[in-house]
Amino acid sequence: MSTTYQPGDVEPISGSYVHTEVEGVNHRIYFEENGPEDGIPLLCQHTAGNNCQEWRHLLTDEQITEEFRVIAHDLPYHGKSVPPTTQKWWTDDYTMTAEKFTETLVNLADALELEDPIYMGSSMGGNIALELADWYPERFQALIGLECGAHSPGFYIDWLDHPEVNTTEVNAYSCWGLMAPQSPEQTKRETMYLYEQGATGVFKGDLYYYSVDHDYRDKLDQVNADECPLYIANGEYDYLTTPEDGRQTAEGVGEGATAIELAEIGHFPMSEHPELFNAYIREILADITGDRDQELPDVLEPDDVGIELHQRGPAREKPAE
């Protein structure tokens, strides 16, 4: 897990802004990073309506940052990436689309001059791995789609941006049930706290991409995982994009796609249980770099990565064969 810090310690994370163009508009994008300048770039995308703080435990993982230059950014309109100053952005509803999302990520990698980066994103950031593999397979060394599925309908709903609804609280609590019951309460509460920081309408606007614009059920054969390896890693307790959804997606993609179930964890793995997630992701990164001797298992368990859970959750009911 990330290092335990004492009063007076300064964390090694640094924050900067980079300017990049998205749909012809100049955006000032905030990002945080840690790791050697010549390390393997690992570009980390937050979940819908959130920001780069979700990745703070990965950014301070000494084992990972010894080899990887970990970069976590705030999408435009999220966190410290304020809306563009050249546009009357308040006159239109914020809406994320697949084309806008992929252009943002690719142009960000270009602006930071990342050579052969690994991309990793969760939830909507996991789903977009399919578009990246389809449209930009030459730009990335590998893609890791956490909580990734071919289709995740039903979450673009009006009450996530409604004047009679306390949306910051509702958005946060809508995420509570997506986390594993045995994940530490402190980090689950922190995940909710991060959701309470989002601007009005941004969570809903992200979910337009997640639930409406993203649908690869009939297009999985277009995904170029043979050119750019794709890892689909879904938490056992994620009921939006289940491990079964991940396996079906990988099977539909075919060669180059690997599905892994992350046991004892839910939809926000990097923030709800960072100790367990960091141990899991080291195994996937080692497979990408060729430092792993054996194939990845179908299911990564805490015992596989030397993590002892103090509490195990109830068995998740799985669909019949």
C-alpha positions in Angstrom: 0.0 0.0 0.0 1.1 3.6 0.0 3.6 4.7 2.6 2.4 5.8 6.0 3.3 9.4 6.5 4.1 11.3 9.7 3.6 15.1 10.5 6.2 17.1 8.6 6.6 14.5 5.8 6.2 15.7 2.3 4.7 13.2 -0.2 6.6 12.7 -3.4 3.5 13.5 -5.6 3.9 16.6 -7.8 1.0 18.5 -9.5 1.1 20.5 -12.7 -1.1 21.8 -15.5 -0.7 21.1 -19.2 -2.7 22.7 -22.0 -4.2 20.5 -24.7 -6.9 20.9 -27.3 -10.2 19.0 -27.3 -12.7 19.5 -30.1 -10.8 22.7 -31.1 -10.9 24.2 -27.6 -7.9 24.8 -25.4 -8.2 23.0 -22.0 -6.0 23.5 -19.0 -5.7 20.0 -17.5 -4.4 19.3 -14.0 -2.4 16.1 -13.4 -0.4 14.6 -10.5 2.5 12.3 -11.0 5.2 10.3 -9.2 7.9 8.0 -10.4 11.1 8.3 -12.5 11.0 10.6 -15.4 12.2 7.8 -17.7 9.9 5.2 -16.1 7.2 3.4 -18.0 4.3 5.9 -18.3 1.1 4.7 -16.6 -1.8 7.1 -17.4 -4.6 6.7 -14.9 -8.2 7.8 -15.5 -10.7 8.5 -12.7 -14.3 7.3 -12.6 -17.4 9.3 -13.7 -17.8 12.5 -11.8 -14.7 12.1 -9.8 -11.1 13.3 -9.9 -7.5 12.2 -9.8 -7.5 11.9 -6.0 -8.9 8.4 -6.5 -5.4 7.4 -7.4 -3.5 8.9 -4.5 -2.6 5.5 -3.0 -1.2 4.2 -6.3 0.8 7.4 -6.7 2.6 6.8 -3.4 3.1 3.0 -3.9 6.9 2.7 -3.7 7.0 -0.6 -5.5 5.0 0.7 -8.5 6.6 4.1 -8.7 10.1 2.6 -8.7 9.5 1.4 -12.2 6.5 3.4 -13.5 5.9 7.1 -14.0 2.3 7.1 -12.6 0.2 10.0 -14.0 -3.3 10.7 -12.8 -5.3 13.6 -14.3 -8.5 15.5 -13.9 -10.7 15.5 -17.0 -11.9 18.9 -18.1 -14.7 20.1 -15.8 -13.5 17.7 -13.0 -11.4 18.5 -10.0 -8.8 21.2 -10.7 -9.4 21.1 -14.5 -11.8 24.1 -14.6 -13.9 24.7 -17.7 -12.3 26.5 -20.6 -12.0 30.3 -20.3 -12.7 30.8 -24.0 -16.2 29.3 -24.0 -19.6 30.2 -22.5 -19.7 26.7 -21.1 -22.5 27.5 -18.7 -25.0 27.9 -21.5 -24.9 24.2 -22.4 -25.2 21.0 -20.4 -22.0 19.1 -19.9 -22.1 15.9 -21.9 -19.3 13.4 -22.3 -19.1 11.3 -25.5 -16.8 8.5 -26.7 -15.2 10.8 -29.3 -14.5 13.6 -26.8 -13.3 11.2 -24.2 -10.8 9.4 -26.5 -9.6 12.7 -28.0 -8.9 14.0 -24.5 -6.9 11.0 -23.5 -4.8 10.8 -26.7 -4.2 14.5 -26.8 -3.2 14.5 -23.2 -0.7 11.7 -23.8 0.7 13.7 -26.7 0.9 16.9 -24.8 2.9 15.1 -22.0 5.0 13.4 -24.7 4.4 10.0 -23.3 6.2 7.3 -25.2 4.5 3.9 -25.3 2.3 4.5 -22.2 0.1 2.0 -20.4 -3.5 3.3 -20.0 -5.5 2.3 -16.9 -9.0 3.6 -16.2 -11.9 2.5 -14.0 -15.7 2.4 -14.6 -16.3 4.9 -17.5 -12.5 4.9 -17.7 -12.6 1.2 -18.0 -15.2 1.1 -20.7 -13.3 3.6 -22.8 -10.4 1.1 -23.1 -12.5 -0.6 -25.8 -12.8 2.6 -27.9 -9.0 3.2 -27.4 -8.2 -0.3 -28.5 -10.5 0.2 -31.5 -9.6 3.7 -32.6 -6.0 4.3 -31.2 -4.3 0.9 -30.7 -1.0 2.2 -32.0 -0.8 4.9 -29.3 -0.6 2.7 -26.2 1.6 -0.2 -25.0 -1.3 -1.8 -23.2 -4.8 -1.0 -21.9 -6.2 -1.9 -18.5 -10.0 -1.6 -18.3 -11.1 -1.8 -14.7 -14.8 -2.5 -14.2 -15.1 -2.6 -18.0 -18.0 -3.9 -20.0 -19.4 -3.8 -23.5 -22.6 -2.0 -22.4 -23.7 -0.5 -19.1 -27.2 0.9 -19.6 -29.6 2.6 -17.2 -27.5 5.2 -15.3 -28.2 8.4 -17.4 -31.0 9.5 -15.2 -32.5 13.0 -14.5 -32.4 12.9 -10.7 -28.6 12.9 -10.7 -28.9 16.6 -11.7 -32.2 17.9 -10.3 -32.9 21.1 -8.4 -34.9 19.3 -5.8 -32.3 16.7 -5.1 -29.1 17.1 -3.0 -27.1 15.7 -5.8 -23.7 15.7 -4.1 -25.1 13.5 -1.4 -27.2 11.3 -3.7 -24.3 10.8 -6.1 -22.0 9.8 -3.2 -24.5 7.4 -1.7 -25.3 5.8 -5.0 -21.7 4.6 -5.1 -21.8 3.1 -1.6 -23.5 -0.1 -2.6 -21.0 -0.6 -5.4 -18.2 -1.1 -3.0 -17.4 -4.4 -1.3 -18.9 -4.7 2.2 -15.6 -5.8 3.6 -13.5 -3.0 2.1 -12.2 -0.7 4.9 -14.8 1.8 5.9 -12.3 4.7 6.0 -11.4 4.3 2.4 -15.0 3.7 1.3 -16.0 6.9 3.1 -13.2 8.7 1.4 -14.4 7.5 -2.0 -17.8 8.9 -1.2 -16.2 12.2 0.0 -14.5 12.6 -3.4 -17.9 12.2 -5.1 -19.3 15.0 -3.0 -16.8 17.4 -4.6 -18.1 17.2 -8.1 -19.7 20.1 -9.9 -23.4 20.0 -10.6 -24.3 18.1 -13.7 -20.8 16.6 -14.3 -21.6 13.1 -12.9 -24.7 12.9 -15.0 -22.9 14.2 -18.1 -20.2 11.5 -17.7 -22.9 8.9 -17.4 -24.2 9.9 -20.9 -21.1 8.3 -22.3 -21.2 5.4 -19.8 -24.8 4.3 -20.3 -25.8 5.8 -23.7 -22.9 6.4 -26.1 -20.8 3.4 -25.2 -22.3 0.2 -26.6 -19.8 -2.4 -28.0 -22.1 -5.4 -27.9 -22.0 -5.8 -31.7 -18.6 -4.3 -32.3 -16.2 -6.3 -30.1 -14.6 -7.8 -33.2 -13.4 -4.3 -34.1 -11.3 -4.0 -30.9 -7.6 -4.4 -31.8 -6.3 -6.3 -28.7 -3.9 -8.3 -30.8 -2.1 -5.0 -31.6 -2.6 -3.5 -28.2 -3.1 -6.0 -25.3 -6.3 -5.4 -23.3 -6.7 -6.4 -19.7 -10.3 -6.4 -18.4 -10.2 -6.5 -14.6 -13.6 -6.4 -12.8 -14.2 -6.5 -9.0 -16.2 -9.4 -7.6 -18.7 -7.1 -5.9 -19.3 -4.8 -8.9 -22.9 -5.3 -10.0 -22.7 -2.8 -12.8 -20.0 -4.5 -14.8 -19.6 -7.9 -13.2 -16.7 -10.3 -13.7 -19.0 -12.3 -15.9 -19.5 -9.2 -18.1 -15.7 -8.8 -18.2 -15.2 -12.4 -19.3 -17.9 -12.1 -22.0 -16.3 -8.9 -23.3 -12.9 -10.4 -23.5 -14.2 -13.5 -25.3 -15.9 -11.2 -27.8 -12.7 -9.3 -28.4 -10.7 -12.5 -28.8 -6.9 -12.7 -29.2 -5.0 -10.2 -27.0 -7.8 -9.7 -24.5 -7.5 -11.1 -20.9 -10.2 -11.1 -18.3 -9.4 -11.2 -14.6 -11.8 -11.2 -11.7 -10.5 -9.2 -8.7 -11.8 -11.1 -5.6 -13.1 -9.3 -2.5 -13.3 -5.8 -4.1 -16.0 -3.7 -5.8 -16.5 -1.0 -8.4 -13.9 1.5 -7.1 -10.9 -0.8 -6.5 -8.1 1.8 -6.4 -9.8 4.0 -3.8 -12.1 1.6 -1.8 -9.4 -0.9 -0.9 -6.0 0.5 -2.1 -3.8 -2.0 -0.3 -5.5 -5.0 -2.1 -5.9 -3.2 -5.4 -2.2 -2.1 -5.5 -1.2 -5.7 -4.9 -3.5 -6.9 -7.7 -2.4 -4.3 -10.2 1.3 -5.1 -9.6 0.6 -8.6 -11.0 -1.1 -7.2 -14.1 1.7 -4.7 -14.7 4.2 -7.5 -14.3 2.4 -9.4 -17.0 2.5 -6.4 -19.4 6.2 -5.9 -18.8 7.1 -9.6 -19.1 8.3 -9.8 -15.5 5.7 -12.4 -14.6 6.7 -16.1 -15.1 3.2 -17.6 -15.1 0.0 -16.6 -16.8 -2.4 -14.5 -14.9 -5.1 -16.6 -13.1 -8.8 -16.2 -14.0 -9.3 -14.9 -10.5 -6.8 -12.9 -8.4 -7.4 -13.7 -4.7 -5.9 -11.8 -1.7 -3.9 -14.9 -0.8 -2.3 -14.8 -4.3 -0.8 -11.4 -3.5 0.0 -11.8 0.2 -2.8 -9.8 1.6 -4.6 -11.0 4.7 -8.2 -9.7 5.0 -9.4 -9.1 8.5 -13.0 -9.5 7.3 -14.4 -11.4 4.3 -17.7 -10.4 2.7 -20.7 -12.6 2.1 -20.4 -14.6 -1.1 -21.7 -12.8 -4.1 -24.6 -14.6 -5.8 -23.5 -15.4 -9.3 -25.7 -16.2 -12.3 -26.4 -19.8 -13.1 -24.4 -21.4 -15.8 
